[in-house]
């Protein structure tokens, strides 16, 4: 399977400072282990210096070659020395100014490759960028679940007060998920009057941290079970799945076209994606005729036996009259599939774009590639027949293009194909033996060529069984232009 082609990128966005970049780097390693590419966006420090902070970040970059680091173009820093504002407020204002540059960087990714944005707890203004671009956004909280449980409850506590918490002195405060704690132990800036600019801003920061798709917490449930349990209580203001896998799950849509022989292999492929943590929806084209077609029963049984796969049957379209059209049934079948493109598009549009990972089409469903291209959805081709037949079929188009007559004239003449032993011309699919200008032959050759023009081809094989054929795909003569 073309895992490399399907990799998605998680973008991490910490503010400047070793205390934020260091924990984000550890989080990056978790995403790498789960098969994602990771890019960390860094800011130029507001002060030019040679302090330990700069050298620490440089050492992180040098010692983590698997992580891509991108430094945003610098902006003039605020005047920390002469401004009457608190440095924290100035830092947040500076971060807001970086939003435009962050947006430009995120737009540089193909949308289908960008999985999500993960922001540091102090980068909440970047959430606006993610919402604008319809990118899933998560918050990373590096300080543990107990601290987060307290901070998420502070806005509600302070909202009802006319005076600051500092007046409470050492009075114990009750928070879900933690033992009673003296009011004086709260972050000192949040002890001030609720209308104080710094206090109000910090409260808004904590509140916005929970406005994302989920919060990733640096903890173990066995160590902080009380705090973790508190997040399930609406009074805590944060509804957070412990592992947040569900929030991050994406959907792969499989489109096998029509016919049991296409649905069954796709169902087996679906199980592979499920094992890799994806949701899977299979879009099925109904049989062309209302009948007791046994194929319909097979599809129903597959659906019943695989409750983890979502099956969606498109609304039936009246098929063309195959008895009077004079066209080959295969051409009519392709014509029918093209008519279903609009219905497939409507179904894909019903899935939130940030949840839609990709579309996988059957090798005969190449016309659906147009739908994926229109919607900017990554699309892949699935070939259930093995690598050797695929190696031959990908080279047939080039072979036919150079001929004026059909291959059937060659009879038993051996044909040389990369990746397989010589084979008699007569062993090819009979429709491909006709004159290159024959409508059926030309259509099949075009179909096979289009199937290779997706982001990748998923082949039903083992490298140990078909190493020769798989090696051939690395030769440009096997798949011209790919």
N, C-alpha and C positions, 0 to 999 in steps of 0.2 A: 504494500500500500504506500502511496506517495505521501508519507507523513510529513516530509519536509515542505511540500507544496501547501499542505493544509495548516501549517503552523500559524498561530495567531500571536499578536504582540500585545502584551500588557505594558502600559506606560505608567511609570511611577513618578510622582512629583513631590519631592520634599522641598522645604525651604532651604536656604543656606544654613550651614552649621553642621558640625560633625555629629552632634547629638540627634540630628534628624536623618542625615545621610547614612550613618552607620546602621541603625535599625532597618531602614528601607532596603539596604543591601542584603541583610539577612532574609527579609521578605522576598526579595528578588530570587534568592536561591530556591525558595519553596516553589515559586512559579516555574523556574527552570526545570525542577525535578518533575513537575506535572506536565512538561512538554511544551510550555509556552516560550516564545522569545520575549525578552525583557529589555526595555529601554528606560533608562532613568534620565529625567530632565533636570539639569542643574542650573543654578543661578550664579552669576558672578558675585563674589562677596562685595558688599557695598563699600568696603574699605580695602585699599591695596596694602597688603601686609605680608609678612613672612612668618606669621604666627603658626602655632601647632595645628590650628583648625585647617588651614589651607594644605599643609603637608599631609595631614591625616586623610583628607579627601583625595588628594593626589595618589596616596598609597592605596586607597580603596579602588580607584579606577585602574591602577596598574595591576593589582592582584586579582581582578575579576574580569578576565577577558571575555567571558561568556555573556556579560552584561554590556549592552550598548549604552554609552553615556553621551548625552547631547547637552551642550551648554547654550542657553538662550542668549541672543545678542544683548549686551548690557544696556541698561538705561541709566541716566544720571541718578545717583543715589540721593535721598533726602538729606537735608542739612541737620544731622542729628545734634550737632554741637549747639546751634543757635535756635533751633525750633523749641517753642514752649510745650509742644506736644510730647507725650510719653513715647519712648523709643518703640514700644510694641505697636502703638497706633501708626507710627511712621512706617514700620515694617509692613503692616497690613496694606497701607496705601501703596507702598512700592509693589507689593505682590499683585494688587489690582492692575497696576500699570503693565505688569508682565502678561496679563491675560491675552492681549492681542497677539503677542509673540508665541505664547503657548498654543493658541488657536491655529496660527499659521503652521506650526510644527505638526500638530495633530492632523491637519488637512493634507499633509504630505504623505500620509499613509493611505493606501487603498482601503476604502471603508470595510471591505470584506476581511481584511487582515488585522484590523484593529479590534482587539477583544474588549478592552476596558481601560479606564483611567483610574489609578489609585492615588488619592491625595493624602498628604500628611494632615494631621489634625489642625494645623495652623494655616493650611492652604485652602480653606473652605470657599474662598471667592472664585477658585478655579472650577468649582462645581457648576457655575453659570456657563462656562465654556463647554463643559461636557453636555449639559442639557441642550445648549444651542445646536450642537453638532449631533445630537441624538446618540451619544456614546454612553454606555453604562459606566457609572462612576461609583467608586467605593472609598470609604475612609479607612485609613490605617491608624490605629491607636496603639502606640508602642509601650504604654505604661501599665498594662494589666487591667483585668476586668473590675477589680475592686475600686480603683480610682475612677474608671469610666462610669460605674454605677452611681457614684456620688455626683460626678460632674453632670450627668444627664438629668439629675433631679434638681440641681441648683436653680435653673431658670424658673421652674414652678414654685420653688420655695421663696425666691426673692421677689417674684412677680406680685405677691400679695402683701409686700411690706412697704411701709412708709419711711423706714429708717434702715441703716446698714446693719449687717450681721455683726459688725465689730462691737456693737452695744451689748451683745449677748455674752461677751467675754468667753468664759470656759463652759458655758451652758451646753450640755450634751445635745447634739442634734441626731434625730433618727432618720436613717436612710435605708431603703430596701437594699439588701445585699451586703451590708457591712455592719460592724458593731457600732454602737453609739459613739460619736466623736465630738470633742469640744468644738464649738463654733470657731474658736481662735486658730484651729488647725487647718481651716480652709485657706486656699491661696489668698494672700493678703489683699490683692487688688479686688477680690470679689467680696471683701468685707465692707467696702465703702458703700455710700448711699446708692440705691438702685438707679438714680438718674445721673450718677457720675459717668462721664464719657467712657473711661477705661473699663469700669465695671460693666456697663451696659454692652460695650463692644465684646468683652470676653464672654458674657452670657450668650450673646448672639452667635459667637463662634462655636460654643459647645452645642447650642441648639441646631445650628446648621450641620454640624458633624453627623447628625442622625437623619439628615434629609437626603441621604444617598441611597443607592440600591442595597447597601449593607455596610457594616463596620467590621473590619478585620482586627481582632484583638490578640495581643501578644500574651497568651495565657495557656494553661492546661485546666480543663474542667475539674480534674481531680484535685488541683490546688485551690481553685477558687469556685467551688461548686455553688456556694451561697450567692456569690455575685452573679454567676452565670444563670442561676435560677431566677434571679431578680429581673433579668431582661425579658422574661416571659410574662411579667406582670405589667399591665398597661400603665400602672402608676409610675413605672420607671421611665416611661416615655420612649423606650427603645425596644422594638420587637426584632430580635436578632437571632437567626438560626445559628447554633454553635459553630457549625463548620461552613455555613454560608454557601455550600456547594449548590443548593437549589437556586439561590439567587443568581449564581454565575452560570448556570446550565444554559447551553445553547441547543438549538434544534437543527438537525440535519434532515432535509426533506429528500426522500427517495422517490423517483418517478420511473417506474418500470414499464410504462406504456400499457399495452393490452396483452392479455394472454397469460395463462398459468406458468408457462415456461419462462416467463420473465419475472413474475412476482415471487416465485419460490426462491431463486438465487438471491434476489434483493432482500428477502426476509432473513436469509442467513447473514448477509452483509449488515443488516440492521443490528443483529446481535453483537457484532464486532463493535459498532459505534456505541451501543448501550454499555458494553464493557469498558469503554473509554470515557464514560461519564456524560455522554450526550443524550438529549431527548431525540427520538426519531419519529417522524411522521412519514407514512407511505401514502402517496397519492395514486389512486387506482382508477384507470379508465374502464368504465363498464363494458361488458360484451356488446358488440354492435347490434345484436338482436335480442329482444325480449324472448327468452326461450328457456328450456330446461337444460341449458348448456352446463355440463358437469364442471366446467371451469369456474363458474360462479360459486358453486358449492365448495370448491377447493380454497378459493380466496376467503370465504367465510370461515372455513376451518382454520386457516392460517391465522386469521385475525383472532379467533377464539383461543387458539393455542399460544398466542403471543400478546398478552394483555399489556406488556410494557411498550409495545409499538402502537402508535396511534394510526389508525387507518382512515383515510378520507376518500370516499368514492365520488368522483366528479359527476355532475348532472349529465344524463345521457343526451347525446346529440343524434339526430336522425341520420343514419348512414346513407351514403350514395347507393344507388341501385347497381349492385355488382353484376347482375345478370344481363343488363342491357347496355352498360357503359362501354364495353369492349376493352376496358383497361385490365391489366393484370391485377389480381387481388392484392398483391403486395403494394402496388402504387396507390390503390384505393385505401389501403390500411394507413399508409403514410399521410394521405390526404385527410383522413379522419383525425389522425393524431394532431395535425396542424390546426384543425378546427378547435381542438381542446386547449390550445395555447392560452386563449383569453381566460378560460376558466382556471387554468393552472396559475396564471398571473394573479387573478383575484384571490386565490387561496394563499399564495405567497405574500401578498399584500396584507392579509389578515394577521400575519405573524409580525410582532414588533421587530423593526429592522435590526436592533441590537441583539435580539434573541435568535435571529436567523443566521446560522453558521454558513450553510451552503446547500446547493441543490446537486444531487447525484442522479444523472440520467442513464437509462439503459443505452446500449450501443446503437439501438435503432430509434432512440428518442432524440436524435441530434437536433431536430427542429426546435425543441424546447430550450436549446442553448440561447436562442434569440430572446426568450423571456428573461432568463437570468442576466443576460447582458443589458437588457433594457432597465432592469431593476438594480443593477450593479451588485448582484449576488454572486459569490464565487460558485463556479459550476465545474463538476468533475464527471467523467464517463466511467461506467462500470462495465467490464467485460468478463462474463462468467465462464468463458470457454477456454481459458488458459493463455499463456504467453506465446506459445508457438503458432497457433492459428492467428493470433493478433499480429505477430511479426510478419506473417505472409500477407494478411489483408492490408496492412499499412503500406505495403510495397506494390500492391496490385494497381493502385491508381497511377503511380508513376509508370508502371509497365504498360498499361493501357494507353496512356497519353502519347506514347511513342509509336503506337501501332495504327495502321490504316484498316486492318482486318481483325476479326475476332480471334481469340486465343484457341477456339475449338479447332481451327485449322492446323494447330500444332500437334493435335492428337496426343500421343504418348511421349512427345519430346520432353526431356527433363528441363525444368525451370530452376534457375538458381535464385534462392532467396537468402538474405542474411538471417542467421539464427536458426536455420533448419536444414536438414539434408535436402539434396535435389529431389524434386517431386514432378511427376508427369503433369503436363498442362491439364489433362482431362480430369485430374483429381480436384481441381478448383471448384468452387460453387458454380453450378451450371449456368446460372444467370450471368456470371461474369465472363463466360466464354463467348458471349455473343459479340456482334460488331460494337466497337466503342461508341457509336452514335445511336445504338439501340436504346430506347428510353429507359427500359428497366436496368440494363447494364450501366448506363450513365448515372442513373439515380443511385444505384447501390454503391458505385465507386465514390460518388460525391458524399454519400452518407458515411462511408468508412473514413473518408478524409476529414469530414467535419467532426467526427467523434474524437479525433486526435487534437482538435483545436481548443480544448478546454484547459483548465489549470493543471489537470493531471488525470491520469488514467489508472483506475483501480483494477488490478488483474487478479483473477482467482488462480493462484499458483503458489508453489514453493520454489525458492531460488535454487535449492538443492536438486530439484527435479528438472528445472528448465533454465539452467544457468546460461546455456548458449543463446537461447532466445532473448533472455533478459539483457544479456551483454549487447545484443544487436541494437537495442533501443538507444544505446549511447552513440550509435553511428548515424550521422545526419542523413545518410542514404536510406536509412530505414524509415525515418519520419522526416521528410524534407521540410525545412523551415521551422522545425520545432526543437 
